[in-house]
Every structure is written in C-alpha cells, then in structure tokens.
Amino acid sequence: MAHPSRRVLLGGATAAAAAAAAAAIAPTARAAAPAPQTPTLWREFTRAPYTHPQIPYIGRSGFRTGRHPFPRPHRVLDARHYGATPDGTSDAAPAINRALAEAGRSGGGTVLLRPGTYRLDDVIRIAHDHVTLRGAGSARTTLLATKNLTELIGPYGSRYGGDKSSWSWAGGLIWLCPEARWESLTSAIKAKAWPFEGWTGNRRDEWRTLTTVRPAHRGSWSVRVTDASRLRKGDLVLLRLADDADHTLLKHMAGDGAGARAYTWDDKTKLTSYVPYEWPVRIAAVDPGRRAVTFERPLPLDIRPSWDPRLTTHVPALTGSGVEALTLEAVETPQSPHLLDKGYNGVTFQCAYDCWADDIVVRHVDNGFGLVAASACTLRRTRVTGRGSHHPYFCREGSHDNLVDDFRIDARTTPAPPNTQLHGINVEGLSSHNVWSRGHMEMGTFDSHRGMPFANVRTDITVENNGRHGGDASAGPLFGARFTHWNIRVTNGRAGLMKLDGLAPHSATVGLNTVREFDQIDVPDFTGDLNTRLELYGTTDAVRPRNLYEAQRTLRP
C-alpha cells in the first residue's frame, strides 16, 4: 500500500490567497480582506505530518478515510410499502423499522421516505450493515418524535453514581448501533445494570486477543506482530493499550512532559476507568512472512511493552450505514434541568465504523448528534435548531477519527429555563483525532468534559461563545496533547476554551481573533511549560491554509 509522503500541495492555499487579493480590490463598501499569512507551524507540519509535537494528523478522519463518497445501495425499499404514511398522525416507526430490518437481512439497501411528516412513537433503529435511511431532503421529509428515551426504554442512571440521567449524553431517537449491541445495552438499562457503552461490551470483557504487538512509534503506518495468522486485509481490529502502575500511558497522551509527570493521576477514578485505550482501525495489508500489519491510518500513540499492546476482537460493529436528507423534530418541551435529560435526543452512532449522516436537521432536542464509541464516521451538512440543547454535538467513550463537517448550531428559539446548561461541540473520554470543520455556531462553546481527550482539531469555525464546559474533577484533565484550534472566529470575543496556549499541553492555537476572559476562568491542569504554540493571534480569517483538515487532505502518495 502506498502511504502519503511528506510533500504537500499548497495549491489550495495559493488559490485562497488569490481570492483574498481579489476581495481586497472589491468596492469600498466591502471591508478589506485580511492579508493572508502562512504560519511557521504549517511549514513545520508539512515536514513531519505524522509526528508533529503540537498538531495531530487528521487528514484521514471520517468515513472511509475521507476519500470516498457515501455509497448508494441499488436495492431501494419504499417505506410506504411497509405501512409508513406521511400524514403526521399515524405512528410510522414500526413500518420504518420493518423496512430497515428487511434491508439489513437482505445484505443492505436504502429505505426511502417520501416527502411529508411521519409520526414516530418509537426509536428508529439502523442496526445492520450497508443500510441507509434516506428522506427527500431535510426541508421535505420530517420525522416527528412524540416520546423520549426514558418513556421508550426506561430511566438510565449513571454508572458513576448520583441521580444523573445518562440520557443526558447517550442514545438517540435515530440510533445507529449493531443489533446485538443495542439489545445488550437496552437490556442492561432495563435491568438497571448501568453498562459500559464501548467497543468491548457492557463489562468490557467481550474481546479476545488476536496477537500481541511489538514496540512502534506514533505516526507509524505499520507494526510488527507476534502472530499474523488470524489477521486479514480489510479486518476491523482494536489496538488495545493498557496502562501501568505509574500511569505512563496517560502521561504519554498528555505529551510526556514534566507537568504530566508531576500530575496526580491515582485519584482520577473516572479517567482511569476509561483505560485501556481502544483504537478501532481497519487493516490495509498483511505481510505474513515479516509478520507486519499495515493500517489505514497512522498510529495515534507510541506502542510500548509496558502497556501490554495487542490487537483484539470487539463487539460486532455497524459499518457502511447512514441516514440522509431528513429532519428529526421532537415535540417541543422545556429543556430539562442539567444532567436530568429525558432523552429527546437526535441521531447517535454507537459501536459504528465507516458510517455517516448527511443533510440532517434535528429540532427541539435535548442532545443533537452523538458519537459514542464511534469511529471513522462522517457527519456532513448537519444542523441543530429549535428550543435549545444540552449537548448539540457530543463525542465520548473512546470515539476516534470522526469528521463533523459543514455543521450549524442555531440560536435557541426560547429562553433557557433555570438550572439548564448549554455546552456545544463536546469531546471527552480519551477520544482522539476527531475533527470539527466549517462550522457556524450561534451558541455553545468548544466543550471538553474532561476525560483528557487528545489530538482533536477544530478548524474554520465561527462561534458565538456563550456556552460553558462541564466535567467532573475525577475525570482528570480538560485536554491531552496535540489539541489544535485553527482559524476560529469568536463573534462575542469571549475566551472560554478558545485560546489553548495556557491550557492544553503540546497543543496549538493558530488564527484566532482577540478574546477576553469571562467568569469561567480555567487554570491549566499541568504545571510548568506546556510546550504550546500560539500564532496569528489577534487576526480574523487571515491564516492560510484556512482549513487545517482540508489542507492535510492534500497530502498525496
């Protein structure tokens, strides 16, 4: 397999600079475009794209490494033929779910929803590979959800205790999750045996070792293994890294600096419950003679013997499935008090790999779009609107390599009730190498709920920064290493997790307008020199390339 080299095509940046120059000579009524500037960090990155100390490589994030169109299955099932009527009054959920299940049993297909409004009195489940639910467009097909997840499945408490509702950060009224995993999760919830939600089952024990892995460095595309006999090209495997008694894996995720070595890890019980780190990845090639395995993405971390590295199985994943071209609208109810959401949630991907959403609007939801132990998924042209949401977008429980592109969060249509909370684009729980690109946020913030997410990117986003971040102290640091904010336009000038040079270790803030502190002032979790970088601070839309993800995609073999 050919791998991207360290050459980069700067044609996109050149074109952008030309466009900026043309705008500068436009009529005087238009404000002059900022002079384009290429930061030192970008030039450094092109010389070491897979191992740069502050900027992660995210050029292959998203569905099928971001280099393939969403599939169009030839088999089409019209939901009307299963009894779904777009009259807005009769429950269409059973008919839609029957059509989705038949498509799955037949090896895949598209379930088509004609224009109109379909009432839903149940969860819509996409539970089989290569199944697409497609409306006629988000302005033409509406699913009207009348019930919440508490009513449909039951109360969902937190495995960490307290009176919190896990529907505040889990589940969706459109839920993309493999059938067996969905059954195990909902059975545990009904039994009040609050589950782990990730790739290895409710008790994290549904895996077996395929082979152990020899030491390797972050950014490597290939590893040597002890036994390659059970590995095949195209297989989806988990790279599993446990931690040792000195927490050297967590320190590595934080950049291996002096601050990480001095940090107190032992009492961060919620954080340590997220370990082992589990990274799903598809195998691109196997060389049995050399016992070498090549992945479709470079390693996110070093591999060291003290972390018991191995490739393992996982619960069966959902792959090749998506939802397109519709609006999901919940009945309008007041937003619930913080962490007591009832589960009027939008679209959630769980234990999903290479899945997608496209042209989807969610309205009047508690939580908008969720990635829960989901990886290599793309959310494109998505929008959260209506009465206001707790988490418009949430990314948690070890979700990696996802792409949220061309997204929008609208200003709320009703005032926020007392004791509610607004976050924004959330990431937590050791999630890594996720990208939020080309966004417009009329409310919210760049939320971290602690749990030390690392190597994530927000780029080319306009934000009215009026949300607040969350996170329990036992979940540990707000950020690990290689967080990057690139070309961010803060319309209200409020700091609040926008400017990372004083907060995130071994990270970068590039192309941010001047911001000021407000009442939620954070202090760094790590002491000493954070080894962070700040460039083009105080500028607006001047950095070139404008979009870090798009620029990384121009790396060619």
C-alpha positions as CSV (number, residue, x, y, z in Angstrom):
1,M,0.0,0.0,0.0
2,A,1.3,3.5,-0.9
3,H,1.3,5.9,2.0
4,P,1.2,9.7,1.9
5,S,4.6,11.3,1.7
6,R,5.7,14.4,3.4
7,R,5.1,16.6,0.3
8,V,2.1,18.8,0.4
9,L,0.3,20.6,-2.4
10,L,-0.1,24.2,-1.5
11,G,-2.4,25.0,-4.4
12,G,-5.4,25.4,-2.2
13,A,-3.6,27.9,-0.1
14,T,-2.4,29.8,-3.2
15,A,-5.9,29.9,-4.6
16,A,-7.3,31.2,-1.3
17,A,-4.6,33.9,-1.3
18,A,-5.6,34.9,-4.8
19,A,-9.2,35.1,-3.8
20,A,-8.3,37.2,-0.8
21,A,-6.4,39.6,-3.1
22,A,-9.3,39.9,-5.4
23,A,-11.6,40.7,-2.5
24,A,-9.2,43.4,-1.4
25,I,-9.9,45.4,-4.6
26,A,-13.7,44.9,-4.4
27,P,-15.9,48.0,-4.0
28,T,-15.1,50.2,-1.0
29,A,-18.4,49.3,0.7
30,R,-16.9,45.9,1.4
31,A,-14.4,45.5,4.3
32,A,-10.9,44.8,3.0
33,A,-9.9,41.1,3.3
34,P,-7.2,40.3,5.8
35,A,-3.7,39.8,4.3
36,P,-3.2,36.0,4.1
37,Q,-0.4,34.7,6.3
38,T,1.1,31.2,6.4
39,P,2.2,30.3,10.0
40,T,5.5,28.7,10.8
41,L,3.6,25.8,12.3
42,W,2.2,24.9,8.9
43,R,5.6,24.8,7.3
44,E,6.8,22.6,10.2
45,F,3.9,20.3,9.9
46,T,4.4,19.6,6.2
47,R,7.9,18.3,7.1
48,A,6.7,15.9,9.8
49,P,2.9,15.4,9.3
50,Y,2.6,12.2,11.3
51,T,4.8,13.1,14.3
52,H,4.5,16.8,14.8
53,P,4.7,17.6,18.5
54,Q,1.7,20.0,18.6
55,I,-0.6,19.3,15.6
56,P,-2.2,15.9,15.0
57,Y,-2.5,14.2,11.6
58,I,-6.2,14.2,10.9
59,G,-6.1,14.0,7.1
60,R,-7.7,10.6,7.0
61,S,-10.5,11.2,9.5
62,G,-14.1,10.4,8.6
63,F,-15.9,7.8,6.5
64,R,-13.5,5.5,4.6
65,T,-10.6,7.8,5.4
66,G,-12.4,10.8,4.0
67,R,-11.5,9.8,0.4
68,H,-14.7,8.0,-0.8
69,P,-18.2,9.1,-1.4
70,F,-21.1,7.8,0.6
71,P,-22.4,4.6,-1.0
72,R,-25.7,4.4,-2.9
73,P,-27.1,0.8,-2.5
74,H,-29.0,-0.3,-5.6
75,R,-31.7,-2.0,-3.6
76,V,-34.4,0.5,-2.6
77,L,-37.3,-0.2,-0.3
78,D,-40.1,2.3,-0.2
79,A,-41.3,2.7,3.4
80,R,-44.9,3.3,2.2
81,H,-45.0,-0.4,1.1
82,Y,-44.4,-1.3,4.7
83,G,-47.2,0.9,6.0
84,A,-45.5,4.2,6.7
85,T,-47.8,7.1,6.0
86,P,-46.5,10.7,5.9
87,D,-49.7,12.1,7.4
88,G,-48.2,13.3,10.6
89,T,-50.8,11.4,12.7
90,S,-50.3,7.6,12.4
91,D,-47.2,6.0,14.0
92,A,-44.8,5.2,11.2
93,A,-42.0,3.9,13.4
94,P,-43.0,0.2,13.2
95,A,-43.2,0.3,9.4
96,I,-39.9,2.2,9.0
97,N,-38.1,-0.3,11.4
98,R,-39.6,-3.3,9.5
99,A,-38.2,-1.9,6.2
100,L,-34.8,-1.2,7.8
101,A,-34.7,-4.7,9.2
102,E,-35.6,-6.3,5.9
103,A,-32.9,-4.2,4.1
104,G,-30.4,-5.5,6.6
105,R,-31.4,-9.1,6.3
106,S,-31.1,-8.8,2.5
107,G,-27.5,-7.6,2.8
108,G,-28.2,-3.9,2.6
109,G,-30.3,-1.3,0.8
110,T,-31.9,2.1,1.0
111,V,-35.2,2.7,2.9
112,L,-36.8,5.6,1.2
113,L,-39.0,8.1,2.9
114,R,-41.2,10.2,0.6
115,P,-41.9,13.9,1.3
116,G,-44.2,14.6,4.3
117,T,-44.3,14.2,8.0
118,Y,-44.0,10.8,9.7
119,R,-45.0,10.5,13.3
120,L,-42.7,8.4,15.4
121,D,-43.8,6.7,18.7
122,D,-40.6,4.6,19.0
123,V,-36.8,4.7,18.3
124,I,-35.7,4.3,14.7
125,R,-33.0,1.7,14.6
126,I,-30.4,1.3,11.9
127,A,-28.9,-2.0,13.2
128,H,-27.5,-3.7,10.1
129,D,-24.5,-3.1,7.8
130,H,-24.9,-1.3,4.5
131,V,-28.4,0.1,5.3
132,T,-29.3,3.8,4.5
133,L,-32.4,5.6,5.7
134,R,-33.0,8.4,3.2
135,G,-35.6,11.1,3.1
136,A,-36.4,13.5,0.2
137,G,-34.3,16.3,1.8
138,S,-34.2,17.9,5.2
139,A,-36.7,20.6,4.0
140,R,-39.1,18.0,2.7
141,T,-39.1,14.9,4.9
142,T,-39.8,15.3,8.7
143,L,-39.9,12.6,11.4
144,L,-41.9,13.9,14.3
145,A,-40.8,12.1,17.5
146,T,-43.5,12.1,20.2
147,K,-41.7,10.2,23.0
148,N,-38.4,10.4,24.8
149,L,-35.9,7.6,25.6
150,T,-37.0,7.4,29.2
151,E,-40.5,6.6,28.1
152,L,-39.4,4.2,25.4
153,I,-36.6,2.3,27.1
154,G,-36.6,3.4,30.8
155,P,-34.7,5.6,33.2
156,Y,-30.9,5.4,32.6
157,G,-28.8,6.1,35.6
158,S,-25.0,6.8,35.6
159,R,-22.5,4.0,36.3
160,Y,-20.6,6.6,38.3
161,G,-23.5,7.1,40.8
162,G,-25.7,10.0,41.7
163,D,-29.1,10.9,40.3
164,K,-27.9,11.9,36.8
165,S,-29.6,10.6,33.7
166,S,-27.3,9.0,31.2
167,W,-29.8,10.1,28.5
168,S,-28.0,13.4,29.0
169,W,-25.1,12.1,27.0
170,A,-26.3,8.8,25.4
171,G,-28.7,7.4,22.9
172,G,-30.7,8.8,20.0
173,L,-34.3,8.7,18.6
174,I,-32.5,7.6,15.5
175,W,-29.9,5.2,16.8
176,L,-27.2,3.6,14.5
177,C,-25.9,0.7,16.5
178,P,-25.4,-3.0,15.7
179,E,-28.4,-5.1,16.6
180,A,-26.7,-7.3,19.3
181,R,-25.0,-4.3,20.9
182,W,-28.3,-2.4,21.0
183,E,-30.1,-5.4,22.6
184,S,-27.4,-5.8,25.2
185,L,-27.3,-2.1,26.1
186,T,-31.1,-1.7,26.4
187,S,-31.5,-4.9,28.3
188,A,-28.9,-3.7,30.9
189,I,-30.6,-0.3,31.1
190,K,-34.0,-2.0,31.8
191,A,-32.3,-4.2,34.4
192,K,-30.7,-1.1,36.0
193,A,-27.3,-2.6,35.5
194,W,-25.7,0.5,34.1
195,P,-23.4,-0.6,31.3
196,F,-20.1,0.4,29.8
197,E,-21.0,1.7,26.4
198,G,-17.9,0.9,24.3
199,W,-16.4,-1.5,21.9
200,T,-15.9,-4.4,24.3
201,G,-19.3,-4.8,25.9
202,N,-21.2,-3.8,28.9
203,R,-18.5,-5.2,31.2
204,R,-15.6,-4.5,28.8
205,D,-14.9,-8.3,28.6
206,E,-16.2,-9.2,25.2
207,W,-12.9,-9.5,23.4
208,R,-10.1,-11.9,22.7
209,T,-6.5,-11.4,21.7
210,L,-5.6,-11.8,18.0
211,T,-1.9,-11.1,18.6
212,T,0.4,-9.1,20.7
213,V,2.2,-6.1,19.1
214,R,5.9,-5.2,19.1
215,P,7.1,-1.6,20.0
216,A,6.4,1.1,17.5
217,H,6.3,4.9,17.3
218,R,3.4,7.3,16.9
219,G,2.9,8.1,13.3
220,S,3.9,4.7,12.0
221,W,1.6,3.1,9.5
222,S,2.8,-0.5,10.1
223,V,3.6,-2.6,13.1
224,R,5.2,-6.0,13.7
225,V,3.1,-8.6,15.5
226,T,3.8,-11.9,17.2
227,D,1.4,-13.9,15.1
228,A,-0.2,-12.7,11.8
229,S,-2.2,-15.9,11.0
230,R,-5.6,-14.5,12.2
231,L,-5.3,-11.2,10.5
232,R,-6.7,-10.4,7.1
233,K,-6.7,-7.3,4.8
234,G,-10.0,-5.4,5.5
235,D,-10.4,-6.7,9.0
236,L,-11.5,-4.2,11.7
237,V,-9.5,-4.7,14.8
238,L,-8.9,-3.0,18.1
239,L,-5.5,-1.8,19.1
240,R,-5.7,-2.2,22.9
241,L,-3.3,-0.3,25.2
242,A,-3.5,-0.9,29.0
243,D,-1.8,1.4,31.5
244,D,0.9,0.6,34.1
245,A,1.1,1.5,37.8
246,D,2.9,4.7,37.0
247,H,0.3,5.8,34.5
248,T,2.8,6.2,31.8
249,L,0.2,5.7,29.1
250,L,-1.9,8.7,30.4
251,K,1.3,10.7,30.7
252,H,2.1,9.9,27.1
253,M,-1.4,11.0,26.0
254,A,-0.6,14.3,27.8
255,G,2.7,14.8,25.9
256,D,5.2,13.1,28.2
257,G,6.2,16.5,29.7
258,A,7.3,17.5,33.2
259,G,3.7,18.6,34.0
260,A,2.3,15.2,33.1
261,R,4.9,13.5,35.3
262,A,4.1,15.8,38.2
263,Y,0.3,15.4,37.9
264,T,-1.7,13.3,40.4
265,W,-3.3,10.5,38.4
266,D,-4.3,8.0,41.1
267,D,-7.4,9.8,42.4
268,K,-8.8,10.5,38.9
269,T,-11.1,7.4,39.2
270,K,-13.4,8.3,36.3
271,L,-10.5,9.0,34.0
272,T,-8.7,5.7,34.9
273,S,-11.9,3.8,34.2
274,Y,-11.6,4.9,30.5
275,V,-8.4,2.9,30.2
276,P,-7.5,0.6,28.4
277,Y,-7.3,2.9,25.3
278,E,-9.1,1.1,22.5
279,W,-8.5,2.3,18.9
280,P,-10.5,0.6,16.1
281,V,-8.8,0.5,12.8
282,R,-9.1,-1.4,9.6
283,I,-6.2,-3.5,8.3
284,A,-4.9,-2.3,4.9
285,A,-2.3,-5.0,4.3
286,V,-0.7,-8.1,6.0
287,D,2.7,-9.5,5.3
288,P,2.7,-12.9,7.0
289,G,6.4,-13.6,6.3
290,R,7.5,-10.4,8.0
291,R,4.6,-10.6,10.5
292,A,3.9,-7.0,9.6
293,V,0.5,-5.3,9.6
294,T,-0.3,-2.0,7.8
295,F,-3.2,0.1,9.0
296,E,-5.4,2.6,7.0
297,R,-4.3,5.4,9.4
298,P,-1.1,6.0,11.3
299,L,-0.7,5.1,14.9
300,P,-2.2,7.7,17.3
301,L,0.3,6.8,20.1
302,D,3.5,5.0,20.7
303,I,3.4,1.3,21.4
304,R,5.4,0.3,24.4
305,P,5.8,-3.2,26.0
306,S,4.7,-1.9,29.5
307,W,1.2,-1.2,28.1
308,D,0.6,-4.8,27.1
309,P,-0.1,-3.9,23.5
310,R,-2.3,-6.2,21.5
311,L,-4.7,-6.4,18.6
312,T,-8.1,-7.8,19.7
313,T,-11.6,-8.5,18.6
314,H,-14.5,-6.4,19.7
315,V,-18.3,-6.5,19.7
316,P,-19.6,-6.7,16.1
317,A,-19.5,-3.2,14.7
318,L,-22.0,-1.4,12.4
319,T,-20.4,-0.4,9.2
320,G,-21.4,1.1,5.9
321,S,-24.7,2.5,7.1
322,G,-26.1,6.0,7.2
323,V,-29.0,8.4,7.5
324,E,-29.7,11.2,5.0
325,A,-31.9,14.0,3.9
326,L,-34.5,14.5,6.6
327,T,-35.4,16.5,9.7
328,L,-35.9,14.8,13.1
329,E,-38.2,17.0,15.2
330,A,-39.1,16.2,18.8
331,V,-42.3,17.5,20.3
332,E,-41.4,20.8,21.9
333,T,-41.0,20.5,25.7
334,P,-39.0,22.7,28.1
335,Q,-35.3,21.8,28.4
336,S,-34.7,19.7,31.5
337,P,-32.5,20.7,34.4
338,H,-28.8,19.9,33.9
339,L,-28.0,16.2,33.7
340,L,-31.6,15.2,34.1
341,D,-32.5,15.0,30.4
342,K,-35.3,12.6,29.5
343,G,-33.8,11.7,26.1
344,Y,-35.4,13.7,23.3
345,N,-32.1,13.1,21.6
346,G,-31.4,13.3,17.9
347,V,-29.1,11.0,15.9
348,T,-26.5,8.8,17.7
349,F,-23.8,6.5,16.3
350,Q,-22.6,3.7,18.7
351,C,-20.1,1.0,18.0
352,A,-20.2,2.2,14.4
353,Y,-17.3,2.4,12.0
354,D,-17.4,3.9,8.5
355,C,-21.0,5.2,8.9
356,W,-22.4,8.7,8.1
357,A,-25.2,11.3,8.3
358,D,-25.8,13.8,5.5
359,D,-28.3,16.7,5.2
360,I,-29.8,16.1,8.7
361,V,-31.6,18.7,10.8
362,V,-32.6,18.0,14.4
363,R,-35.1,20.3,16.2
364,H,-36.2,20.7,19.8
365,V,-33.8,18.0,21.1
366,D,-32.1,17.5,24.4
367,N,-29.0,16.4,22.7
368,G,-28.3,16.7,19.0
369,F,-25.8,14.4,17.3
370,G,-23.9,11.7,19.3
371,L,-20.7,9.7,18.7
372,V,-20.4,7.1,21.4
373,A,-17.6,4.6,20.9
374,A,-18.0,5.5,17.2
375,S,-15.0,5.9,14.9
376,A,-14.3,6.8,11.2
377,C,-17.8,8.3,10.8
378,T,-18.7,11.5,8.9
379,L,-21.4,13.9,9.8
380,R,-21.9,16.3,6.9
381,R,-24.4,19.2,6.5
382,T,-25.9,18.7,9.9
383,R,-27.9,21.3,11.9
384,V,-29.2,21.6,15.5
385,T,-32.1,24.1,15.8
386,G,-35.1,24.8,17.9
387,R,-35.6,25.4,21.6
388,G,-32.0,24.8,22.8
389,S,-30.0,21.7,23.5
390,H,-27.8,20.5,26.4
391,H,-25.2,18.9,24.0
392,P,-25.7,19.9,20.4
393,Y,-22.9,17.6,19.5
394,F,-21.3,15.0,21.8
395,C,-18.2,12.8,21.2
396,R,-17.3,10.4,24.0
397,E,-16.5,6.9,25.2
398,G,-13.4,6.4,23.1
399,S,-14.6,7.8,19.8
400,H,-11.8,8.4,17.3
401,D,-11.1,9.6,13.7
402,N,-14.6,11.1,13.1
403,L,-15.3,14.1,10.9
404,V,-18.1,16.7,11.6
405,D,-18.1,18.9,8.5
406,D,-20.3,21.8,7.4
407,F,-22.3,22.0,10.6
408,R,-24.5,24.6,12.3
409,I,-25.9,25.3,15.7
410,D,-28.7,27.8,15.6
411,A,-29.6,30.3,18.4
412,R,-32.3,28.9,20.7
413,T,-35.8,29.9,19.9
414,T,-37.0,30.1,23.5
415,P,-35.2,31.4,26.6
416,A,-33.2,28.8,28.6
417,P,-35.1,27.6,31.7
418,P,-33.4,27.9,35.1
419,N,-30.8,25.3,36.0
420,T,-30.2,24.1,32.5
421,Q,-26.8,24.1,30.7
422,L,-25.5,24.6,27.2
423,H,-22.2,23.1,26.0
424,G,-21.6,23.0,22.3
425,I,-19.3,20.7,20.4
426,N,-18.2,18.3,23.1
427,V,-15.4,15.8,23.3
428,E,-14.3,13.7,26.2
429,G,-13.3,10.2,27.4
430,L,-9.9,9.7,25.7
431,S,-11.5,10.4,22.3
432,S,-8.9,11.3,19.7
433,H,-8.2,12.5,16.2
434,N,-11.7,13.9,15.7
435,V,-12.4,17.0,13.5
436,W,-15.0,19.7,13.6
437,S,-14.7,21.7,10.3
438,R,-16.6,24.5,8.6
439,G,-19.0,25.3,11.4
440,H,-21.2,28.1,12.3
441,M,-22.3,28.2,16.0
442,E,-24.8,30.8,17.0
443,M,-24.5,29.4,20.6
444,G,-22.3,27.0,22.5
445,T,-18.6,26.6,23.1
446,F,-15.7,24.2,22.3
447,D,-16.6,21.9,25.2
448,S,-14.3,19.5,26.9
449,H,-15.9,17.4,29.6
450,R,-12.5,16.4,30.9
451,G,-11.6,12.8,30.5
452,M,-8.5,14.0,28.7
453,P,-9.4,13.9,25.0
454,F,-6.3,14.5,22.9
455,A,-5.2,15.1,19.3
456,N,-8.5,16.7,18.2
457,V,-9.0,19.6,15.8
458,R,-11.5,22.5,15.4
459,T,-11.0,24.4,12.2
460,D,-12.6,27.2,10.2
461,I,-15.5,27.8,12.7
462,T,-17.4,30.9,13.6
463,V,-18.8,30.8,17.2
464,E,-20.8,33.0,19.5
465,N,-19.1,31.6,22.5
466,N,-21.8,31.7,25.1
467,G,-21.8,28.2,26.5
468,R,-19.9,26.6,29.3
469,H,-17.8,23.5,29.6
470,G,-18.6,20.7,32.1
471,G,-16.7,17.7,33.6
472,D,-16.2,16.1,36.9
473,A,-12.9,16.6,38.7
474,S,-12.5,12.8,38.9
475,A,-12.4,12.7,35.1
476,G,-9.0,14.4,35.1
477,P,-7.6,17.0,32.7
478,L,-9.5,19.1,30.2
479,F,-7.0,18.3,27.4
480,G,-4.3,15.9,26.5
481,A,-1.6,16.7,23.9
482,R,-2.0,17.9,20.3
483,F,-5.3,19.8,20.5
484,T,-5.5,22.3,17.7
485,H,-7.7,25.3,17.1
486,W,-7.1,26.7,13.6
487,N,-8.9,29.7,12.1
488,I,-11.5,30.4,14.7
489,R,-13.7,33.4,14.7
490,V,-15.2,34.3,18.1
491,T,-18.0,36.8,17.4
492,N,-18.5,37.9,21.1
493,G,-14.8,37.9,21.9
494,R,-15.2,35.6,24.9
495,A,-12.2,33.3,25.7
496,G,-13.6,30.1,27.3
497,L,-11.6,27.2,25.8
498,M,-10.9,29.0,22.5
499,K,-7.2,30.0,23.2
500,L,-5.3,26.9,24.2
501,D,-1.8,28.1,24.9
502,G,-2.4,28.5,28.6
503,L,-4.4,25.2,29.0
504,A,-3.6,22.3,26.7
505,P,-0.1,20.7,26.7
506,H,1.8,20.3,23.5
507,S,-1.0,22.0,21.5
508,A,-1.6,24.8,19.1
509,T,-3.9,27.9,18.6
510,V,-3.5,29.4,15.1
511,G,-5.5,32.2,13.6
512,L,-7.8,33.4,16.5
513,N,-9.2,36.9,16.9
514,T,-8.5,38.6,20.3
515,V,-10.6,37.1,23.1
516,R,-11.1,38.1,26.7
517,E,-11.7,36.1,29.9
518,F,-15.1,35.8,31.5
519,D,-16.4,34.3,34.7
520,Q,-15.5,30.7,33.9
521,I,-11.7,31.1,34.0
522,D,-9.8,27.8,33.7
523,V,-6.3,27.1,35.0
524,P,-4.0,24.6,33.4
525,D,-4.1,21.1,34.8
526,F,-0.4,20.6,34.3
527,T,2.3,22.7,35.9
528,G,5.4,24.2,34.2
529,D,6.0,24.8,30.5
530,L,3.1,23.4,28.5
531,N,5.1,23.5,25.2
532,T,2.1,25.0,23.4
533,R,2.2,27.2,20.4
534,L,0.3,30.4,19.6
535,E,0.4,32.0,16.1
536,L,-1.5,34.7,14.3
537,Y,-3.4,35.6,17.5
538,G,-5.5,38.7,17.0
539,T,-6.2,38.1,13.4
540,T,-9.5,37.1,11.7
541,D,-9.6,34.7,8.8
542,A,-6.0,35.5,7.8
543,V,-4.3,32.2,8.3
544,R,-3.5,30.1,5.2
545,P,-4.4,27.4,4.7
546,R,-7.8,28.4,6.1
547,N,-8.9,24.9,6.9
548,L,-6.4,22.5,8.6
549,Y,-8.4,19.4,7.7
550,E,-8.8,20.3,4.0
551,A,-5.1,21.2,3.8
552,Q,-4.0,17.9,5.4
553,R,-6.1,16.0,2.8
554,T,-3.9,17.4,0.1
555,L,-1.0,15.2,1.2
556,R,-0.6,12.8,-1.7
557,P,1.2,9.5,-2.1
